[in-house]
C-alpha cells in the first residue's frame, strides 16, 4: 500500500519513509504564557536547531518556536544527501567578493559537511550516516565540468578522496547505462534527515534550549528588544533569528519576497533484495545527475531505493506523486518496473534568485537575523548557517557572516502571484538547454 503525504497544513509529519522510521519519539508542548531569552528562534528545522545548539554552546539562553513539529518542513523530508558546497556557481560573486571571497565560500562548503559530521559524533545521533557520493554525467559538457571541479578542489586542498570515473567503469557505481561518467567524492554521503533533526533537537534540549512545537508565530513587535507572539504565549528576547525558509510566509514580507517556495518529490520502493541493491548502487553511494531538473537517489538503511527530483513552482503538488515520479525512476532503472512503491511525499524547498543561501540581518532591525534559500543544498548549508549566525550574535560580525551578508539578493519580481510563473518560464529555458 502506498502512503500519501498529508495536506501541507497538517501539524503532523508528512507520511514519508522518514516519519515511518523515526527513532526518537520526541514531542514538545506548545508555548503557553511569557518566556524571556537572550535569543528567540523562529523555525524548528536544521537552520533553527543548529543556531540554537551553537548559541547554547556559547552560553546564550534560547527559546525556539516551531509552527508544526521539529523537522516538519524540508529538514525532515529531503533527499538525505550530504554534499559539499553551499551554493550554485559561486564564481558569479567574484565581482562582489573577489577571488579570495569566492575561495572562502568554497572552503566553507567543505566545513559545512564537517559540522554535520562533528554534530553526529558529539551527540551520538543515530541517523544512518554513510559516506560516498557520485556526480553523474549525461553529456560531455558535464564531464568537462567534472574536470574543472576536480582541479579546483585539488587547488583548494579538499581533504577527502576524489576519483573521476570513465564511462566504461560506471557500472562500479551505478547499474544503469544512462550515464557517461562520474566524479566520486568520499567526503560527501547520505543520511536519515528526520532522525538527524530529532537528534539535534534532543542535543539542543540537553544544552538548555527551550523548544516549543505547534507554536506558530502570529506577530512580531520589533525594537531594541523583540516580542514574538504565538496564539497562547509570547517571547521577549534581545535577538531574533528567522529560520522559516520556504514556510516563512507573511511573517516578514521583505524576506519572503527573496525566496521562492518550490515543490520537490520523493518515492521510496519496497525493500529490495541484496542482489538487486548490489546491481543498482554497488557502493551504496548517494548519486545525483547534472540537469537543472535533476534526479537524486540512494539506498536507505533497510534497502529501499529513495528516488527524488522534479521542481514545481505552481504551488500545487501532483495528484499522485508516485505516478509522477515512477517513470523518472524507470528511465534510470527499467528493471524496477514491477517493484512496489511504498511511500510517496513532497515538500517545499526555498530558492533565491542567485541560488546562494541568504544569511544576514535585517537592515532596519540590527537585532534580527535570518537564514533561508538553500536551493537544494540545505542539509549541509543549514549547519553552516547556524554557526555563522551564532558567530554574528556573539559579536563576530567581521568575517564569515559578513561575507554572506555582502552578497545582494534581489526580490523576485511580480509579487507572490507572478514570481512563480516567471521563474517557471526561466527554468523551462534552462531545461531546454539541458537537451543540448
JOGI-V227042 format. One record per residue. N is the residue number from 1. RES is the residue in three letters. PHI is phi in radians with two decimals (NA if undefined). OMEGA is omega as a letter, one per 40 degrees, with the letter a starting at -180 (none if undefined). D_CENTER is the distance of its C-alpha to the mean C-alpha in whole Angstrom. Layout:
BEGIN
[[N,RES,PHI,OMEGA,D_CENTER] [N,RES,PHI,OMEGA,D_CENTER]]
END
This chain:
BEGIN
[[1,UNK,NA,a,28] [2,UNK,-1.55,i,25] [3,UNK,-1.61,i,23] [4,UNK,-1.65,i,22] [5,UNK,-1.26,a,19] [6,UNK,-1.36,i,20] [7,UNK,-1.04,a,21] [8,UNK,-1.20,i,18] [9,UNK,-1.59,i,20] [10,UNK,-1.29,i,21] [11,UNK,-1.28,a,20] [12,UNK,-1.32,i,20] [13,UNK,-1.09,i,16] [14,UNK,-0.95,a,16] [15,UNK,-1.32,a,19] [16,UNK,-1.70,i,16] [17,UNK,-1.02,a,17] [18,UNK,-1.13,i,15] [19,UNK,-1.11,a,17] [20,UNK,-1.22,a,20] [21,UNK,-2.11,i,19] [22,UNK,-1.15,a,18] [23,UNK,-1.85,a,21] [24,UNK,-1.96,a,21] [25,UNK,-1.39,a,22] [26,UNK,-1.39,i,21] [27,UNK,-2.63,a,22] [28,UNK,-2.09,a,23] [29,UNK,-1.25,i,26] [30,UNK,-1.18,i,25] [31,UNK,-1.22,i,27] [32,UNK,-2.23,i,30] [33,UNK,1.40,a,32] [34,UNK,-1.85,i,32] [35,UNK,-2.15,i,30] [36,UNK,-2.13,a,30] [37,UNK,-2.67,i,27] [38,UNK,-1.14,a,27] [39,UNK,-2.37,i,23] [40,UNK,-1.90,i,22] [41,UNK,-2.02,i,18] [42,UNK,-1.84,a,17] [43,UNK,2.14,a,14] [44,UNK,-1.87,i,13] [45,UNK,-1.68,a,9] [46,UNK,-1.07,a,8] [47,UNK,-1.08,a,9] [48,UNK,-1.14,a,12] [49,UNK,-1.09,a,13] [50,UNK,-1.33,i,13] [51,UNK,-1.11,i,15] [52,UNK,-1.07,i,17] [53,UNK,-1.08,a,18] [54,UNK,-1.07,i,18] [55,UNK,-1.21,a,21] [56,UNK,-1.11,i,22] [57,UNK,-1.12,i,23] [58,UNK,-1.62,i,25] [59,UNK,1.67,i,27] [60,UNK,-1.42,i,26] [61,UNK,-1.52,a,26] [62,UNK,-2.35,i,23] [63,UNK,-2.04,i,22] [64,UNK,-2.02,a,19] [65,UNK,-1.99,i,19] [66,UNK,-2.09,a,17] [67,UNK,-1.18,a,18] [68,UNK,-2.12,i,18] [69,UNK,-2.15,i,17] [70,UNK,-0.97,a,15] [71,UNK,1.29,a,11] [72,UNK,-1.15,a,13] [73,UNK,-1.49,a,10] [74,UNK,-1.04,a,6] [75,UNK,-1.07,a,6] [76,UNK,-1.78,a,9] [77,UNK,-2.21,a,9] [78,UNK,-1.33,a,7] [79,UNK,-1.23,i,9] [80,UNK,1.28,a,8] [81,UNK,-1.67,a,9] [82,UNK,-1.78,a,9] [83,UNK,-2.15,i,10] [84,UNK,-0.93,i,12] [85,UNK,1.86,a,12] [86,UNK,-2.16,a,10] [87,UNK,-2.98,i,11] [88,UNK,-1.81,i,13] [89,UNK,0.94,a,17] [90,UNK,-1.17,i,17] [91,UNK,-1.06,a,21] [92,UNK,-1.11,a,21] [93,UNK,-1.69,a,21] [94,UNK,-1.06,a,24] [95,UNK,-1.16,a,27] [96,UNK,-1.60,a,25] [97,UNK,-1.81,a,24] [98,UNK,1.37,a,27] [99,UNK,-1.06,a,26] [100,UNK,-1.13,i,26] [101,UNK,-1.09,i,23] [102,UNK,-1.11,i,21] [103,UNK,-1.10,i,22] [104,UNK,-1.09,i,21] [105,UNK,-1.05,a,17] [106,UNK,-1.10,i,17] [107,UNK,-1.17,i,18] [108,UNK,-1.15,i,16] [109,UNK,-1.14,i,13] [110,UNK,-1.25,a,15] [111,UNK,-1.04,a,15] [112,UNK,-1.00,i,12] [113,UNK,-1.17,i,12] [114,UNK,-1.12,i,15] [115,UNK,-1.07,i,14] [116,UNK,-1.06,i,12] [117,UNK,-0.97,a,16] [118,UNK,-1.11,a,18] [119,UNK,-1.13,i,16] [120,UNK,-1.09,a,17] [121,UNK,-1.20,a,20] [122,UNK,-1.10,a,21] [123,UNK,-1.82,i,21] [124,UNK,0.88,a,21] [125,UNK,-1.50,i,18] [126,UNK,-1.55,a,19] [127,UNK,-2.47,i,16] [128,UNK,1.03,a,17] [129,UNK,-1.09,a,16] [130,UNK,-2.36,a,17] [131,UNK,-1.62,i,18] [132,UNK,2.22,a,18] [133,UNK,-2.58,i,16] [134,UNK,-2.39,i,18] [135,UNK,-1.32,a,18] [136,UNK,-1.97,i,20] [137,UNK,-1.84,i,22] [138,UNK,-1.95,a,24] [139,UNK,-2.45,a,26] [140,UNK,-1.07,a,28] [141,UNK,-1.14,i,26] [142,UNK,-1.17,i,23] [143,UNK,-1.11,i,26] [144,UNK,-1.06,i,27] [145,UNK,-1.12,i,23] [146,UNK,-1.10,i,23] [147,UNK,-1.07,i,26] [148,UNK,-1.15,i,25] [149,UNK,-1.09,a,22] [150,UNK,-1.04,a,24] [151,UNK,-1.11,a,26] [152,UNK,-1.17,i,24] [153,UNK,-1.13,i,22] [154,UNK,-1.12,i,26] [155,UNK,-1.06,a,27] [156,UNK,-1.43,i,24] [157,UNK,1.37,i,25] [158,UNK,-1.00,a,22] [159,UNK,-1.51,a,23] [160,UNK,-2.03,a,22] [161,UNK,-1.08,i,24] [162,UNK,-2.20,i,23] [163,UNK,-2.62,i,25] [164,UNK,-1.44,a,26] [165,UNK,-1.99,i,27] [166,UNK,-1.31,a,30] [167,UNK,-0.96,a,30] [168,UNK,-1.19,i,33] [169,UNK,-1.87,a,31] [170,UNK,-1.15,i,28] [171,UNK,-1.15,i,29] [172,UNK,-1.22,a,28] [173,UNK,-1.88,a,24] [174,UNK,-2.57,a,24] [175,UNK,-1.50,i,27] [176,UNK,-2.60,i,27] [177,UNK,-1.65,a,29] [178,UNK,-1.33,a,26] [179,UNK,-2.00,a,25] [180,UNK,-1.83,i,28] [181,UNK,2.86,a,26] [182,UNK,-2.74,i,23] [183,UNK,-2.30,a,21] [184,UNK,-1.53,i,21] [185,UNK,-2.27,a,19] [186,UNK,-1.50,i,20] [187,UNK,-1.71,i,17] [188,UNK,-2.12,a,14] [189,UNK,-3.07,a,14] [190,UNK,-2.65,a,12] [191,UNK,-2.81,i,12] [192,UNK,-1.61,a,12] [193,UNK,-1.19,a,9] [194,UNK,-1.18,i,12] [195,UNK,-1.14,i,14] [196,UNK,-1.12,a,12] [197,UNK,-1.07,i,12] [198,UNK,-1.16,i,15] [199,UNK,-1.13,i,16] [200,UNK,-1.24,i,15] [201,UNK,-1.10,i,17] [202,UNK,-1.10,i,20] [203,UNK,-1.11,i,20] [204,UNK,-1.05,i,19] [205,UNK,-1.06,a,22] [206,UNK,-1.12,i,24] [207,UNK,-1.56,i,24] [208,UNK,1.73,i,25] [209,UNK,-1.17,i,23] [210,UNK,-1.64,a,24] [211,UNK,-1.89,i,21] [212,UNK,-2.30,i,22] [213,UNK,-1.75,a,20] [214,UNK,0.88,a,22] [215,UNK,-2.30,a,22] [216,UNK,-1.13,i,21] [217,UNK,-1.39,a,22] [218,UNK,-1.70,a,25] [219,UNK,-2.77,i,26] [220,UNK,-2.16,i,26] [221,UNK,-1.69,a,29] [222,UNK,-1.45,i,28] [223,UNK,2.66,i,31] [224,UNK,-0.96,i,32] [225,UNK,-2.19,a,30] [226,UNK,-1.54,i,28] [227,UNK,-2.25,a,28] [228,UNK,-1.90,a,26] [229,UNK,-1.87,i,27] [230,UNK,-1.96,a,26] [231,UNK,-1.09,a,28] [232,UNK,-2.19,a,30] [233,UNK,-2.93,i,30] [234,UNK,-2.70,i,29] [235,UNK,-2.25,i,27] [236,UNK,-1.73,a,29] [237,UNK,-2.60,i,27] [238,UNK,-1.36,a,28] [239,UNK,-2.30,a,24] [240,UNK,-2.28,i,22] [241,UNK,-2.10,i,18] [242,UNK,-1.72,a,16] [243,UNK,-2.28,a,12] [244,UNK,-1.55,i,12] [245,UNK,0.91,a,10] [246,UNK,-1.14,a,11] [247,UNK,-1.82,a,13] [248,UNK,-1.16,i,15] [249,UNK,1.06,a,18] [250,UNK,-1.56,a,21] [251,UNK,-1.10,i,21] [252,UNK,-2.50,a,21] [253,UNK,-1.19,a,22] [254,UNK,-1.15,i,22] [255,UNK,-1.27,a,18] [256,UNK,-1.05,i,17] [257,UNK,-1.23,a,19] [258,UNK,-1.73,a,17] [259,UNK,-2.33,i,14] [260,UNK,-1.85,i,14] [261,UNK,-1.23,i,13] [262,UNK,-2.29,a,12] [263,UNK,-1.41,i,13] [264,UNK,-2.27,a,11] [265,UNK,-2.39,a,13] [266,UNK,-2.43,i,14] [267,UNK,-2.11,i,17] [268,UNK,-2.22,i,19] [269,UNK,-1.33,i,22] [270,UNK,-1.10,i,25] [271,UNK,-1.02,a,25] [272,UNK,-1.72,i,27] [273,UNK,-1.03,a,30] [274,UNK,-0.96,a,29] [275,UNK,-1.11,i,31] [276,UNK,-1.20,i,29] [277,UNK,-1.03,i,26] [278,UNK,-1.09,i,28] [279,UNK,-1.27,a,29] [280,UNK,-1.24,a,25] [281,UNK,-2.41,a,23] [282,UNK,-1.08,i,26] [283,UNK,-1.86,i,24] [284,UNK,0.95,i,21] [285,UNK,-1.59,i,18] [286,UNK,-1.37,a,15] [287,UNK,-2.39,a,16] [288,UNK,-2.71,i,15] [289,UNK,-1.54,a,17] [290,UNK,-1.87,a,18] [291,UNK,-1.36,i,18] [292,UNK,-1.10,i,17] [293,UNK,-1.56,a,16] [294,UNK,-1.38,i,15] [295,UNK,-1.79,i,15] [296,UNK,-2.39,a,13] [297,UNK,-2.78,a,15] [298,UNK,-2.94,i,16] [299,UNK,-1.67,i,18] [300,UNK,-1.45,a,18] [301,UNK,-1.10,i,20] [302,UNK,-1.74,i,23] [303,UNK,1.46,i,23] [304,UNK,-1.60,i,21] [305,UNK,-1.56,i,20] [306,UNK,-1.75,a,16] [307,UNK,-2.13,a,16] [308,UNK,-2.22,i,13] [309,UNK,2.77,a,13] [310,UNK,1.21,i,15] [311,UNK,-2.79,a,14] [312,UNK,-1.86,i,16] [313,UNK,-1.92,a,17] [314,UNK,-1.36,a,20] [315,UNK,1.46,i,19] [316,UNK,-2.03,i,20] [317,UNK,-1.28,i,19] [318,UNK,-1.02,i,21] [319,UNK,-1.06,i,24] [320,UNK,-2.31,a,24] [321,UNK,-1.09,a,20] [322,UNK,-1.07,i,22] [323,UNK,-1.12,i,25] [324,UNK,-1.36,a,22] [325,UNK,-1.57,a,20] [326,UNK,-1.02,i,23] [327,UNK,-1.02,i,25] [328,UNK,-1.14,i,22] [329,UNK,-1.10,a,22] [330,UNK,-1.24,i,25] [331,UNK,-1.09,i,25] [332,UNK,-1.52,a,24] [333,UNK,-2.19,a,26] [334,UNK,-1.09,a,29] [335,UNK,-1.26,i,30] [336,UNK,-1.64,a,28] [337,UNK,-0.99,a,30] [338,UNK,-1.73,a,31] [339,UNK,-1.52,a,28] [340,UNK,-1.31,i,27] [341,UNK,-1.70,a,24] [342,UNK,-1.63,a,23] [343,UNK,-2.42,i,20] [344,UNK,-2.54,a,18] [345,UNK,-2.78,i,16] [346,UNK,-2.48,i,13] [347,UNK,-2.97,a,11] [348,UNK,-1.84,i,10] [349,UNK,-1.84,i,7] [350,UNK,-1.81,a,9] [351,UNK,-2.13,i,11] [352,UNK,-1.66,a,13] [353,UNK,-1.11,a,17] [354,UNK,-1.84,i,16] [355,UNK,1.12,i,13] [356,UNK,-1.84,i,12] [357,UNK,-0.91,i,10] [358,UNK,-1.71,a,13] [359,UNK,-2.24,a,14] [360,UNK,-3.01,i,18] [361,UNK,-2.40,a,20] [362,UNK,-1.15,a,22] [363,UNK,-1.10,a,25] [364,UNK,-1.69,i,28] [365,UNK,-2.39,a,26] [366,UNK,-1.17,i,26] [367,UNK,-1.76,i,25] [368,UNK,-2.05,a,22] [369,UNK,-1.94,a,19] [370,UNK,-2.63,i,15] [371,UNK,-2.61,a,12] [372,UNK,-2.92,i,10] [373,UNK,1.11,a,9] [374,UNK,-1.51,i,6] [375,UNK,0.93,i,7] [376,UNK,1.61,i,5] [377,UNK,-1.83,a,5] [378,UNK,-1.19,a,2] [379,UNK,-1.00,i,4] [380,UNK,-1.61,a,7] [381,UNK,-1.11,i,7] [382,UNK,-1.09,a,7] [383,UNK,-1.20,i,10] [384,UNK,-1.11,i,11] [385,UNK,-1.01,i,11] [386,UNK,-1.02,i,13] [387,UNK,-1.17,a,16] [388,UNK,-1.15,i,16] [389,UNK,-1.11,i,17] [390,UNK,-1.14,i,19] [391,UNK,-1.05,a,21] [392,UNK,-1.15,a,22] [393,UNK,-1.13,i,23] [394,UNK,-1.37,i,25] [395,UNK,1.82,a,27] [396,UNK,-1.69,a,25] [397,UNK,-1.25,a,24] [398,UNK,-1.34,i,26] [399,UNK,2.31,a,24] [400,UNK,-1.14,i,20] [401,UNK,-1.03,a,19] [402,UNK,-1.06,i,22] [403,UNK,-1.05,i,20] [404,UNK,-1.19,a,17] [405,UNK,-1.20,i,20] [406,UNK,-1.30,a,22] [407,UNK,-1.39,i,20] [408,UNK,-1.27,i,21] [409,UNK,-2.15,a,19] [410,UNK,-1.18,i,21] [411,UNK,-1.37,i,21] [412,UNK,-1.08,a,21] [413,UNK,-1.28,i,24] [414,UNK,1.55,a,26] [415,UNK,1.24,a,25] [416,UNK,-1.11,a,22] [417,UNK,-1.28,a,25] [418,UNK,-1.77,a,25] [419,UNK,-1.19,i,22] [420,UNK,-1.16,i,20] [421,UNK,-1.07,i,23] [422,UNK,-1.13,i,23] [423,UNK,-1.19,i,20] [424,UNK,-1.05,i,21] [425,UNK,-1.12,i,24] [426,UNK,-1.09,i,22] [427,UNK,-1.17,i,20] [428,UNK,-1.07,i,23] [429,UNK,-1.05,i,25] [430,UNK,-1.14,i,22] [431,UNK,-1.15,i,22] [432,UNK,-1.09,i,26] [433,UNK,-1.12,i,26] [434,UNK,-1.03,a,24] [435,UNK,-1.35,a,27] [436,UNK,-2.08,none,29]]
END
